Amino acid sequence: MTSYARIRVFLEMIKFSHTIFALPFAFTGALLAAKGLPTLAQAAWIVLAMVGARTAAMGLNRVIDADIDGRNPRTAGRAIPAGLLGRGSVIFFIALSVLLMLFAAKMLNPLCLYLSPVALGFILLYSYCKRFTALAHVVLGICLAGAPLGAWIAIRGSADLPAFLLALAVLFWVAGFDILYALQDMEFDRQSGLHSIPAKLGLNGSLWTSRIFHLASCLFLLALYLYLGLGTFFLAGLVATCAMLLYEHHLLRGGNLDALDAAFFNMNGYISVTLFFATLLDTLTAGAL
């Protein structure tokens, strides 16, 4: 396999296109922190830090879970268990991604660099969570909540209450949809002794837990709107976000997993992009802060 082909397989393995879930939230945090548009340099380094962190996270997860993935019919075709990539090749890509993240953090400000090991620690923890706790979904939420929190710190050089409100909204949003995604592996997790909320609570318990998490996400976004006195565009984005979450759960009512792809990929991609553009419009019309 050529180097180009290996890179293409690696990008497909880590679902690089799914960066859309977290990157808009990072820029939402950056817009609010800057009280306007960040500089081009800041935006570029935030993108590189995000790409490095997410690539390292997904690659590490694929290496650590390779044996589990090979036993699961749903994931047996992934690159490592299918023999398309060796562990050594993936670890090389992970190392490059970590270096990219650390360099981008250094270029942003000292606090970003100092906190980078904390982010990497949560990334590593998530990859092992399913072996000992059903709260892996929450840990994943913490990992992605680092996007807006990290972007805020990148702009301000400090962590302030609005950043934590946005980060908590992302945490519960991600944990909620990850619970839904994990419904696919509920029986496999039980049979393999792995931990997840679906394996522990079953279908109905998982659906209700996800609903509660998404309600919490909406409430934290509302708290952010009220605390910062954000404008009409952000409020419209918040309402649209809540409506899309409701529709996501409507699609999966009664455990209809046939609609999972639409609920997981489409709705959650729309949510992050919608909230970003709502914040951007507030910023451009000088109504954000």
Phi and psi in degrees as a GROMACS rama.xvg file:
@    title "Ramachandran Plot"
@    xaxis  label "Phi"
@    yaxis  label "Psi"
@TYPE xy
-70.6446  163.201  THR-2
-60.1458  -40.605  SER-3
-61.5191  -42.9031  TYR-4
-65.3727  -38.6779  ALA-5
-62.6514  -43.6068  ARG-6
-62.6022  -42.184  ILE-7
-63.5565  -42.8975  ARG-8
-65.0363  -39.9922  VAL-9
-62.7482  -45.3009  PHE-10
-63.4337  -37.0037  LEU-11
-68.8728  -38.9465  GLU-12
-62.6732  -39.6549  MET-13
-90.2065  4.52937  ILE-14
51.7523  56.9145  LYS-15
-56.2524  -33.6511  PHE-16
-63.3065  -20.4887  SER-17
-77.6308  1.50628  HIS-18
-56.3714  -20.7428  THR-19
-59.0051  -24.4347  ILE-20
-64.9214  -41.3823  PHE-21
-101.947  -34.4606  ALA-22
-60.5793  -43.3497  LEU-23
-60.9116  -33.9398  PRO-24
-68.3863  -33.9848  PHE-25
-61.1125  -44.1583  ALA-26
-73.8084  -26.6654  PHE-27
-62.0747  -45.509  THR-28
-62.1046  -39.9962  GLY-29
-65.547  -41.8688  ALA-30
-62.2026  -44.4002  LEU-31
-67.8449  -38.5453  LEU-32
-68.2015  -38.7073  ALA-33
-79.842  -12.3458  ALA-34
54.1949  37.533  LYS-35
158.768  -152.095  GLY-36
-87.0558  133.524  LEU-37
-68.8366  165.321  PRO-38
-69.5123  161.576  THR-39
-61.4182  -38.8659  LEU-40
-64.2684  -44.5744  ALA-41
-60.6857  -44.9764  GLN-42
-61.2279  -42.2378  ALA-43
-64.9982  -44.0032  ALA-44
-69.9369  -32.1267  TRP-45
-64.2965  -43.6983  ILE-46
-60.5418  -46.6372  VAL-47
-65.8466  -39.0314  LEU-48
-63.735  -41.9383  ALA-49
-65.0127  -45.7055  MET-50
-62.233  -44.1438  VAL-51
-62.0683  -45.6933  GLY-52
-65.2395  -46.7719  ALA-53
-69.5466  -38.5375  ARG-54
-63.4356  -43.8874  THR-55
-62.1419  -42.022  ALA-56
-62.902  -48.7865  ALA-57
-68.5794  -40.1331  MET-58
-63.1618  -43.6272  GLY-59
-62.3911  -41.4493  LEU-60
-62.4723  -39.4289  ASN-61
-68.391  -36.4195  ARG-62
-68.3993  -48.604  VAL-63
-65.9953  -35.5298  ILE-64
-96.2192  10.0519  ASP-65
-56.7742  -43.4246  ALA-66
-67.2254  -41.059  ASP-67
-64.0807  -45.0197  ILE-68
-59.2975  -36.7529  ASP-69
-66.3484  -25.67  GLY-70
-89.2137  -14.8411  ARG-71
-94.5901  118.831  ASN-72
-54.881  -32.631  PRO-73
-68.5902  -30.304  ARG-74
-116.209  3.84407  THR-75
-63.0231  -22.3777  ALA-76
-84.801  1.14904  GLY-77
-63.8876  159.427  ARG-78
-56.0901  -44.3379  ALA-79
-72.8935  -53.3812  ILE-80
-63.5273  -26.1274  PRO-81
-83.4191  -4.38653  ALA-82
80.3481  12.4435  GLY-83
-77.3008  -29.1445  LEU-84
-134.669  143.131  LEU-85
-86.3852  156.714  GLY-86
-59.0322  -38.6087  ARG-87
-60.4672  -40.829  GLY-88
-64.0694  -43.2401  SER-89
-66.6231  -41.0142  VAL-90
-61.8842  -36.4594  ILE-91
-60.9402  -46.3239  PHE-92
-62.9958  -38.1035  PHE-93
-62.2893  -44.8832  ILE-94
-60.1668  -43.1346  ALA-95
-62.2176  -39.3702  LEU-96
-66.4478  -41.5913  SER-97
-63.0303  -42.6846  VAL-98
-62.6799  -39.9156  LEU-99
-62.2985  -45.1253  LEU-100
-60.833  -46.8374  MET-101
-65.1395  -41.1886  LEU-102
-66.1222  -42.7446  PHE-103
-63.7983  -40.7328  ALA-104
-62.0785  -41.0609  ALA-105
-62.0999  -37.7427  LYS-106
-73.4204  -19.5012  MET-107
-80.9172  -63.6014  LEU-108
-170.867  164.44  ASN-109
-58.6683  -38.7613  PRO-110
-63.813  -38.5049  LEU-111
-58.7013  -43.2421  CYS-112
-67.4875  -42.5143  LEU-113
-63.8095  -32.5892  TYR-114
-87.2124  -8.31804  LEU-115
-57.8269  -42.0155  SER-116
-61.3816  -30.2301  PRO-117
-64.6646  -45.6984  VAL-118
-61.0429  -44.1048  ALA-119
-65.0927  -33.4434  LEU-120
-63.9158  -42.4772  GLY-121
-67.8759  -35.2661  PHE-122
-60.9199  -44.8433  ILE-123
-66.9142  -41.9359  LEU-124
-60.0299  -43.2417  LEU-125
-57.7746  -40.1417  TYR-126
-64.158  -20.0811  SER-127
-105.474  -9.46045  TYR-128
-57.0264  -43.0801  CYS-129
-62.0657  -12.9802  LYS-130
-80.6548  -16.0834  ARG-131
-143.065  -7.21801  PHE-132
-150.566  146.559  THR-133
-79.178  -4.18859  ALA-134
-87.8899  17.7484  LEU-135
-56.1008  -34.7122  ALA-136
-61.5912  -39.5053  HIS-137
-68.7036  -40.2063  VAL-138
-63.6217  -39.5596  VAL-139
-61.1787  -40.6747  LEU-140
-60.0943  -40.5693  GLY-141
-62.2329  -41.4811  ILE-142
-59.588  -47.1337  CYS-143
-76.8739  -23.6642  LEU-144
-65.2283  -20.0846  ALA-145
-64.884  -17.6916  GLY-146
-64.9745  -59.2457  ALA-147
-69.0067  -34.8357  PRO-148
-65.0683  -45.0499  LEU-149
-64.2904  -38.9396  GLY-150
-66.7117  -38.5426  ALA-151
-61.4002  -46.6245  TRP-152
-63.1552  -36.9945  ILE-153
-59.9051  -35.6027  ALA-154
-84.2388  -46.2594  ILE-155
-95.916  -23.1546  ARG-156
74.9236  16.2249  GLY-157
-153.246  161.758  SER-158
-109.001  117.741  ALA-159
-118.195  166.461  ASP-160
-52.8368  -46.3871  LEU-161
-56.9799  -35.9794  PRO-162
-63.6276  -39.0197  ALA-163
-70.9839  -34.5414  PHE-164
-63.5489  -44.7912  LEU-165
-66.7173  -40.1199  LEU-166
-63.3549  -40.3239  ALA-167
-66.7861  -36.2114  LEU-168
-61.5538  -43.0143  ALA-169
-67.3976  -41.4117  VAL-170
-54.4665  -51.8424  LEU-171
-74.2813  -29.3961  PHE-172
-63.4814  -49.6894  TRP-173
-65.7275  -47.2699  VAL-174
-59.6127  -37.9689  ALA-175
-64.8888  -45.1155  GLY-176
-78.2887  -23.9521  PHE-177
-70.1915  -32.6036  ASP-178
-60.4692  -44.3282  ILE-179
-63.4271  -42.5949  LEU-180
-63.2749  -36.3117  TYR-181
-71.5321  -11.0292  ALA-182
-60.157  -27.9368  LEU-183
-61.2418  -30.4836  GLN-184
-108.082  17.4349  ASP-185
-56.6841  -49.8129  MET-186
-70.9419  -39.617  GLU-187
-61.9874  -42.9813  PHE-188
-61.3799  -42.7504  ASP-189
-63.0875  -45.4942  ARG-190
-68.0091  -28.0211  GLN-191
-95.1584  -0.610735  SER-192
72.9021  23.1451  GLY-193
-92.2157  156.674  LEU-194
-107.515  134.212  HIS-195
-160.92  162.354  SER-196
-65.0472  -41.8642  ILE-197
-58.8487  -41.7064  PRO-198
-64.9125  -31.5254  ALA-199
-87.0041  -42.2094  LYS-200
-105.175  -12.2583  LEU-201
79.6261  -176.066  GLY-202
-62.8268  -56.4675  LEU-203
-65.0124  -42.242  ASN-204
-61.8485  -36.7338  GLY-205
-69.4795  -43.6792  SER-206
-59.6971  -43.2195  LEU-207
-70.2937  -37.6165  TRP-208
-63.0587  -43.3428  THR-209
-62.0572  -40.8372  SER-210
-62.2378  -43.0425  ARG-211
-64.528  -42.1722  ILE-212
-62.1176  -41.6086  PHE-213
-71.7061  -31.2975  HIS-214
-63.2221  -43.7242  LEU-215
-59.8507  -40.5274  ALA-216
-59.8647  -45.8437  SER-217
-63.1458  -38.8817  CYS-218
-67.3141  -37.644  LEU-219
-68.3542  -36.2114  PHE-220
-65.518  -38.6165  LEU-221
-63.5425  -41.5801  LEU-222
-61.7207  -39.7667  ALA-223
-63.1509  -44.6152  LEU-224
-59.0007  -45.3203  TYR-225
-72.2429  -41.1018  LEU-226
-64.4464  -42.3681  TYR-227
-90.4708  -7.32475  LEU-228
61.855  45.9263  GLY-229
-69.1549  167.408  LEU-230
-92.4896  -170.564  GLY-231
-64.3938  -37.5427  THR-232
-64.263  -42.3613  PHE-233
-64.3337  -41.6342  PHE-234
-60.7293  -40.9144  LEU-235
-63.5457  -41.0628  ALA-236
-63.8844  -37.9152  GLY-237
-64.154  -45.1621  LEU-238
-62.4117  -43.0184  VAL-239
-63.7083  -39.1528  ALA-240
-61.0327  -47.2091  THR-241
-61.8494  -39.683  CYS-242
-64.6513  -40.789  ALA-243
-68.511  -35.6973  MET-244
-65.0703  -41.0895  LEU-245
-61.1503  -42.2741  LEU-246
-66.2934  -37.6519  TYR-247
-57.6256  -44.8848  GLU-248
-73.7929  -28.5545  HIS-249
-64.4581  -40.5752  HIS-250
-61.2289  -33.454  LEU-251
-99.7845  12.2898  LEU-252
-57.7861  138.945  ARG-253
71.6934  12.0635  GLY-254
78.2293  31.8321  GLY-255
-76.8591  85.3314  ASN-256
-74.0897  -9.73667  LEU-257
-62.8151  -24.5931  ASP-258
-94.3702  9.2745  ALA-259
-63.1789  -41.7649  LEU-260
-60.7014  -44.4583  ASP-261
-64.3273  -41.724  ALA-262
-68.7452  -41.999  ALA-263
-79.7831  -55.6756  PHE-264
-79.9746  -49.2837  PHE-265
-69.9186  -57.2836  ASN-266
-61.1735  -44.5705  MET-267
-71.8643  -31.5605  ASN-268
-65.2406  -43.363  GLY-269
-62.3868  -38.4837  TYR-270
-62.3908  -50.8164  ILE-271
-64.7373  -40.1501  SER-272
-69.368  -40.3858  VAL-273
-60.8789  -46.5333  THR-274
-66.9585  -35.7812  LEU-275
-62.6969  -49.5187  PHE-276
-67.0362  -32.648  PHE-277
-62.8081  -43.353  ALA-278
-66.5675  -41.3566  THR-279
-60.6983  -44.1839  LEU-280
-65.2003  -39.2823  LEU-281
-59.4119  -42.367  ASP-282
-66.0785  -45.6634  THR-283
-68.3335  -26.7299  LEU-284
-94.4515  9.95705  THR-285
60.3694  26.7097  ALA-286
-107.893  3.25142  GLY-287
-73.9588  -42.8304  ALA-288
